[in-house]
């Protein structure tokens, strides 16, 4: 599984899919079981019209998943930010050796 990209299906209701993404629970569980806690598991998504800061919904999900790292990409600015739950708080973390700018 190392280095593998596994796309998720949006199972959110059709009328909310344009603003909210809900991962398919069966696929999510299969990935979690295959991962088994060895190394980093990074969940990523984009904010097509916003910033790379974690929204309230993002923060709720991050706090529920302290073993995961979350990467958010802002399409408009081409910037990434990464987050993880640490000691019950959502903290911004570095997961790259350098700050990455996708516009370069």
GISUL-V756746 format. One record per backbone hydrogen bond with DSSP energy under -0.5 kcal/mol. NH is the residue of the N-H (numbers start at 0). CO is the residue of the C=O. If there is no record, write none. Layout:
nh:NH co:CO
nh:NH co:CO
This chain:
nh:3 co:0
nh:5 co:3
nh:6 co:4
nh:10 co:8
nh:10 co:21
nh:15 co:12
nh:16 co:12
nh:18 co:15
nh:19 co:15
nh:23 co:8
nh:27 co:23
nh:28 co:24
nh:29 co:25
nh:30 co:26
nh:31 co:27
nh:32 co:28
nh:33 co:29
nh:34 co:30
nh:35 co:31
nh:37 co:34
nh:38 co:36
nh:41 co:39
nh:42 co:40
nh:42 co:68
nh:44 co:70
nh:46 co:72
nh:47 co:45
nh:58 co:54
nh:59 co:55
nh:60 co:56
nh:61 co:57
nh:62 co:58
nh:63 co:59
nh:64 co:60
nh:64 co:61
nh:67 co:64
nh:68 co:40
nh:69 co:82
nh:70 co:42
nh:71 co:80
nh:72 co:44
nh:73 co:78
nh:74 co:46
nh:74 co:72
nh:75 co:46
nh:77 co:73
nh:78 co:73
nh:79 co:99
nh:80 co:71
nh:81 co:92
nh:82 co:69
nh:83 co:90
nh:85 co:83
nh:85 co:88
nh:88 co:85
nh:90 co:83
nh:90 co:88
nh:92 co:81
nh:94 co:92
nh:101 co:77
nh:101 co:99
nh:103 co:100
